[in-house]
Amino acid sequence: MMRKLAAGNWKMNGTRESLDALQAIASAHPEPGVDILICPPATLLLQAAALSADSPLSIGAQDCHSAASGAHTGDISAPMIADAGAQAVIVGHSERRLDHHETDADVRAKAEAAHAAGLLAIICLGETLAERDAGSTLDVIGAQLEGSTPDSGDSANTVIAYEPVWAIGTGKVPDIAQIAEVHDFIRDRLTARFGSTASDIRLLYGGSVKPANAAEIFAVRNVDGALVGGASLNAADFSPIIAALESAT
Ligand SMILES: O=C(CO)COP(=O)(O)O
């Protein structure tokens, strides 16, 4: 039975005092009906993992290098993330694809590194507004999915997050039919590639998920959770989103 996933991406936000939010989220959900994952900045990984060790909360990183070690100043590897006590890593977020020119091949190599280190890889896909306006959303998503997902992907080690670039941090959300169309498409493509086991690969929606719109989004077929940015930074916003996902289960 698939467990839905409420994941928070803190991006480049958070210092040690933000760990209070982590504890508030954990104590608000002692026995959650869904998986809860927080991805703080790398500087907080070790401490966040230690604080969450006795709670149902999991901790993830926001990126990893494709190599296990070496001369890559400023990068961190998947084995290092696992060593810090984290269980997951986001790869291919649009902010990394755009800011750091990451390609589908780069993202795939990072996901393979995550799998090799025993981490859950959350692979992000999403079209820009220009691509949507040009009518090429499904072509873009199909190419990213194919190019970024390794053959080692399965429901235990891989989550796909659909995050339209134009919906991230903007307060704009695709309408329900648009979300359904893309999620159905991703499910079909995964099934064509991986067979019936693909029905258990979790598909997250991300982009301006808030307490006010969470229930509506979680009612959409093939939406198995959310990857939340701004609203995951404090318990007052993230807890109702977790609760909405629990109710949708
Ligand atoms: O990029 C996101 C999560 O990875 C979404 O960010 P917001 O929820 O702030 O729009």
The ligand as an ORCA input file, in Angstrom:
! r2SCAN-3c Opt
* xyz 0 1
  O       9.864     24.729     -5.562
  C       9.053     24.323     -4.766
  C       9.316     23.135     -3.943
  O      10.441     22.434     -4.401
  C       7.759     25.021     -4.555
  O       8.005     26.212     -3.915
  P       6.752     27.077     -3.362
  O       5.884     26.126     -2.595
  O       7.383     28.120     -2.497
  O       6.053     27.609     -4.565
*
